[in-house]
Protein backbone atom coordinates (compact mmCIF):
# COMPACT_ATOMS: atom_id res chain seq x y z
CA UNK A 1 0.00 0.00 0.00
CA UNK A 2 1.26 3.49 -0.85
CA UNK A 3 2.00 5.45 2.30
CA UNK A 4 3.48 8.59 0.75
CA UNK A 5 0.79 10.95 -0.48
CA UNK A 6 2.74 14.15 -1.17
CA UNK A 7 2.19 14.02 -4.95
CA UNK A 8 -1.52 13.31 -4.39
CA UNK A 9 -1.81 16.39 -2.15
CA UNK A 10 -0.07 18.58 -4.74
CA UNK A 11 -2.17 17.28 -7.64
CA UNK A 12 -5.44 17.41 -5.69
CA UNK A 13 -4.79 21.00 -4.60
CA UNK A 14 -4.22 22.09 -8.18
CA UNK A 15 -7.58 20.57 -9.22
CA UNK A 16 -9.45 21.92 -6.19
CA UNK A 17 -8.14 25.44 -6.78
CA UNK A 18 -9.45 25.28 -10.36
CA UNK A 19 -13.01 24.35 -9.27
CA UNK A 20 -12.41 20.68 -10.05
CA UNK A 21 -13.63 17.49 -8.41
CA UNK A 22 -11.41 14.89 -6.77
CA UNK A 23 -12.04 11.27 -5.80
CA UNK A 24 -10.27 10.69 -2.49
CA UNK A 25 -10.09 8.54 0.65
CA UNK A 26 -11.53 10.10 3.80
CA UNK A 27 -11.58 9.03 7.43
CA UNK A 28 -14.58 6.87 6.47
CA UNK A 29 -15.55 5.92 2.88
CA UNK A 30 -14.08 7.21 -0.39
CA UNK A 31 -15.61 10.49 -1.39
CA UNK A 32 -16.11 12.89 -4.23
CA UNK A 33 -14.80 16.23 -3.09
CA UNK A 34 -14.40 19.83 -4.07
CA UNK A 35 -13.87 23.25 -2.53
CA UNK A 36 -17.01 23.71 -0.44
CA UNK A 37 -16.99 27.44 -1.17
CA UNK A 38 -17.03 27.05 -4.97
CA UNK A 39 -20.48 27.11 -6.55
CA UNK A 40 -19.12 25.80 -9.88
CA UNK A 41 -17.41 22.85 -8.21
CA UNK A 42 -20.50 21.98 -6.14
CA UNK A 43 -22.58 21.97 -9.34
CA UNK A 44 -20.12 19.46 -10.84
CA UNK A 45 -20.59 17.17 -7.83
CA UNK A 46 -24.39 17.20 -8.25
CA UNK A 47 -23.99 16.47 -11.95
CA UNK A 48 -21.59 13.55 -11.40
CA UNK A 49 -23.83 11.97 -8.77
CA UNK A 50 -26.95 12.64 -10.84
CA UNK A 51 -28.39 14.14 -7.69
CA UNK A 52 -31.05 16.79 -7.32
CA UNK A 53 -30.01 20.16 -5.95
CA UNK A 54 -32.47 19.82 -3.09
CA UNK A 55 -30.19 17.46 -1.14
CA UNK A 56 -27.43 18.97 0.97
CA UNK A 57 -23.79 17.91 0.95
CA UNK A 58 -21.48 16.97 3.82
CA UNK A 59 -18.42 19.09 4.51
CA UNK A 60 -15.07 18.19 6.08
CA UNK A 61 -13.01 20.67 8.10
CA UNK A 62 -9.68 20.11 9.82
CA UNK A 63 -10.45 21.52 13.24
CA UNK A 64 -12.61 23.64 15.50
CA UNK A 65 -11.19 26.93 14.21
CA UNK A 66 -12.26 26.13 10.65
CA UNK A 67 -15.62 24.80 11.85
CA UNK A 68 -16.37 28.13 13.53
CA UNK A 69 -15.94 29.97 10.19
CA UNK A 70 -18.63 27.87 8.47
CA UNK A 71 -21.42 27.63 11.07
CA UNK A 72 -23.34 30.48 12.72
CA UNK A 73 -23.03 28.86 16.14
CA UNK A 74 -21.90 25.65 17.79
CA UNK A 75 -24.56 24.50 20.26
CA UNK A 76 -23.18 23.36 23.62
CA UNK A 77 -24.41 19.82 23.00
CA UNK A 78 -22.37 19.68 19.78
CA UNK A 79 -19.25 20.86 21.62
CA UNK A 80 -19.81 18.13 24.20
CA UNK A 81 -20.20 15.48 21.50
CA UNK A 82 -17.00 16.62 19.78
CA UNK A 83 -15.09 16.33 23.05
CA UNK A 84 -16.16 12.74 23.78
CA UNK A 85 -16.26 11.11 20.36
CA UNK A 86 -13.35 8.88 19.45
CA UNK A 87 -14.64 8.00 15.96
CA UNK A 88 -15.63 10.07 12.93
CA UNK A 89 -18.92 11.85 13.67
CA UNK A 90 -20.89 14.10 11.35
CA UNK A 91 -22.92 16.77 13.11
CA UNK A 92 -25.66 18.72 11.38
CA UNK A 93 -25.50 22.28 12.72
CA UNK A 94 -28.55 24.58 12.69
CA UNK A 95 -27.08 27.15 10.29
CA UNK A 96 -24.17 27.13 7.88
CA UNK A 97 -22.45 30.16 6.41
CA UNK A 98 -19.74 31.10 3.90
CA UNK A 99 -20.44 27.98 1.83
CA UNK A 100 -21.44 27.51 -1.81
CA UNK A 101 -25.14 27.22 -2.69
CA UNK A 102 -26.29 23.62 -2.48
CA UNK A 103 -24.17 22.73 0.53
CA UNK A 104 -26.71 23.64 3.20
CA UNK A 105 -30.11 22.03 3.57
CA UNK A 106 -33.31 23.87 2.70
CA UNK A 107 -33.58 24.88 6.38
CA UNK A 108 -30.06 26.37 6.32
CA UNK A 109 -28.51 23.53 8.30
CA UNK A 110 -25.16 22.01 7.35
CA UNK A 111 -23.53 18.64 8.04
CA UNK A 112 -19.87 18.98 9.00
CA UNK A 113 -17.29 16.48 10.24
CA UNK A 114 -13.97 17.42 11.79
CA UNK A 115 -11.65 15.06 9.95
CA UNK A 116 -8.56 13.83 11.74
CA UNK A 117 -7.31 11.55 8.95
CA UNK A 118 -3.75 12.60 8.06
CA UNK A 119 -4.31 12.84 4.32
CA UNK A 120 -7.58 14.78 4.55
CA UNK A 121 -6.36 17.07 7.32
CA UNK A 122 -3.29 18.05 5.33
CA UNK A 123 -5.31 18.55 2.15
CA UNK A 124 -7.86 20.76 3.93
CA UNK A 125 -5.14 22.65 5.79
CA UNK A 126 -3.22 23.44 2.62
CA UNK A 127 -6.39 24.37 0.73
CA UNK A 128 -7.42 26.55 3.70
CA UNK A 129 -11.05 25.81 2.94
CA UNK A 130 -13.49 23.03 3.79
CA UNK A 131 -13.95 20.11 1.41
CA UNK A 132 -17.19 18.62 0.19
CA UNK A 133 -17.22 14.93 1.02
CA UNK A 134 -20.05 13.01 -0.54
CA UNK A 135 -19.85 9.26 -0.96
CA UNK A 136 -18.36 8.11 -4.26
CA UNK A 137 -21.55 6.68 -5.73
CA UNK A 138 -24.44 7.64 -7.93
CA UNK A 139 -27.43 9.07 -6.08
CA UNK A 140 -29.55 6.43 -4.34
CA UNK A 141 -26.88 3.72 -4.79
CA UNK A 142 -24.99 2.16 -1.84
CA UNK A 143 -21.77 3.83 -0.75
CA UNK A 144 -18.67 1.85 -1.71
CA UNK A 145 -16.77 0.54 1.33
CA UNK A 146 -13.37 0.67 -0.43
CA UNK A 147 -11.91 1.90 -3.73
CA UNK A 148 -12.46 -1.36 -5.63
CA UNK A 149 -16.24 -0.98 -5.21
CA UNK A 150 -16.45 2.46 -6.84
CA UNK A 151 -18.43 2.58 -10.10
CA UNK A 152 -16.19 3.20 -13.12
CA UNK A 153 -18.44 6.12 -14.16
CA UNK A 154 -17.59 7.90 -10.89
CA UNK A 155 -13.86 7.25 -11.33
CA UNK A 156 -13.88 8.61 -14.90
CA UNK A 157 -15.90 11.68 -13.93
CA UNK A 158 -13.40 12.96 -11.34
CA UNK A 159 -10.84 15.53 -12.46
CA UNK A 160 -8.26 13.82 -10.22
CA UNK A 161 -8.27 10.37 -8.59
CA UNK A 162 -6.04 10.08 -5.53
CA UNK A 163 -3.73 7.08 -5.68
CA UNK A 164 -3.19 6.89 -1.94
CA UNK A 165 -5.08 3.97 -0.31
CA UNK A 166 -6.54 2.65 -3.58
CA UNK A 167 -5.30 -0.84 -2.74
CA UNK A 168 -6.71 -0.79 0.80
CA UNK A 169 -9.51 -3.39 1.01
CA UNK A 170 -10.55 -2.76 4.60
CA UNK A 171 -14.31 -2.20 4.50
CA UNK A 172 -15.22 1.28 5.72
CA UNK A 173 -18.64 2.65 6.59
CA UNK A 174 -20.09 6.16 6.51
CA UNK A 175 -19.98 8.09 9.78
CA UNK A 176 -22.93 8.37 12.14
CA UNK A 177 -24.90 11.59 11.60
CA UNK A 178 -26.44 13.54 14.46
CA UNK A 179 -28.53 16.69 14.06
CA UNK A 180 -28.32 19.23 16.89
CA UNK A 181 -30.47 22.27 17.51
CA UNK A 182 -29.58 25.52 19.24
CA UNK A 183 -31.76 24.49 22.21
CA UNK A 184 -29.84 21.24 22.72
CA UNK A 185 -32.18 18.75 21.08
CA UNK A 186 -30.36 15.83 19.44
CA UNK A 187 -31.76 13.74 16.61
CA UNK A 188 -29.94 10.68 15.30
CA UNK A 189 -30.10 10.72 11.48
CA UNK A 190 -27.78 7.76 10.76
CA UNK A 191 -26.17 5.37 13.23
N, C-alpha and C positions, 0 to 999 in steps of 0.2 A: 504494500500500500504506500502511495506517495505521502510523505510527511511534510515536505517542503512546499509551501503554497505561495511563495513570494511572487512568482510570475503570474499566478492566478489573480492575486490581489492587484497587481499592476494592470493586467489586461481588463479585469472587471471594472476597475476604477475608470479607465478610459471609456468603456462602453456606458457606464452609469452617468458619467459627466456629459455624454452626448445624447442623453434621453433614451438610451437603449435598455434592453431587457437581458438579464442574466439568468442562467439556471445554475443554482448553487446549493451546497449542503448547509443546513442550518443546525441548530442545537436539537432539532427534532427531525422532521422529514425534509426531503429536498424541496426547494421552493423556486418559483419564478420571482424574480425581484427587480426592483427599479428604485430610482430616487423617489421617495414618497412625497417630495415637494414638486415634482414635475408632472404637470397635467398631461403632456404629450406621452410620457412614458407610462403613466397609469392607463391611458387609453389603449396603448399597445398590449398591456397585460389583459385587459378586458377582451380585446380582440382575440388574442392567442387562446384564452380559456373559453372563448365563445360564451361569455358570461354577461348577463344583463348589468347595466349600470346601476341598478337599484340595490345591488349587494355590496356591502362594504368590504374593505381589504384590511388584513392584519399588517401591523407595522412592527419592525424590530428597531430598538434603540440599544445603545451600549452602556447605559447607566442612568442613574436618577437625574443627573444634571440635564441630559438630553431629553429625558421624559418630560421634565418640567417645561421645556420649550414647546411641547406639542400637545399638552392638555391644559385646559383652563384651571383645573384644580385636581389635587390628588386627595380623595377622601381618606380620612384616618384609617378606615377599614382596609383600604388598598395598601397603605403604608405598612400596616400590620402584617398583611398577607405577604408582601415583598420581603419583610424581615424574616419570616419563618419558613418560607418555601425553600426546599433544597433541590427542586426539579424545575424545568421550564414551566412557566405559568403565564398564560395570556389573560390580561385583565382588560375588560371593556370599561373605559372611563366615561363619565357622563358627557363630556364635551371636548372634542379635539380642536386644535387650532394650528395655523401655519402649515397645513397639509394640502395637497392637490385635491381638486374636486374628485369625488368618487371614493375617497379613502374612508371618510366618515359615513356612518349610517344615516338614514333619513332623519333620525332624531338628534343628529349631531354627535352621537357617541363614537368612540374610536377604540378598537382593540389593539393593545400594545403589549409587547413582551420585551423585557430587558434580557438581552441575549448575552450569555457569558461564554459561549463557544469561542475559542481562540480565533478561528478564521473569520467568523462573522463580526466579532468585536473589533478586530483590526480593520476589516473592510469598512464598517460603519464609522469608526474613528477617523480613518483617513479620508473618507468621503465628507465627514462632518455633517452628515444629514441622516435621517432615518431611512431604512430600507423597507420597501414593500416585501412581504413574505407570504405568498399565497401558494398553496400546495401545487406541485408540478403535475397537474392533471387537467383534463377538460372539465368544464362545469358539470356537476352532478355525477361524476365518476369517482371511484375510490382513490384516495391519496396513495401514491406509491410509497412503500416502506423502505426502499433503497433504490439506488440509481438504476439498476437493471430492470426495474418495473415501470420506468417512465416511458410513456407512449412516444414513439419515434416522431410524431407530429409536434409534440412539445419540444423535444430536443432540437429539431430543425428550425423551430420558430424563434428560438433564443438568439440574440445577437452575440452572446458569448456563453459557452458551457464550461464551467469550472472543472478542471481535471482532478483536483484534490478530492479524495474519498470516493471516486467513482467505483473503485473495486471493493468497497466496504459492503458486505452483505448482511450486516447486522440489521435486523428489522427494527425500524423506528416507528413511532406513532406520533400523531399530532399532540400538541400540548392540551391540557385541560383549559377551559375557557370559563372565566367567572366574570359576571357583570356586577359592578358596584354602583351604588347611587350616592349622591352627596349626603343623604341622611343615613348612610350606613347599611342599607339593605343590600344583601348579597343574593344573587341568583346564579345557580350553576347552569351554564349553557351546554358545556361538553365536559364529560369526566375523563 
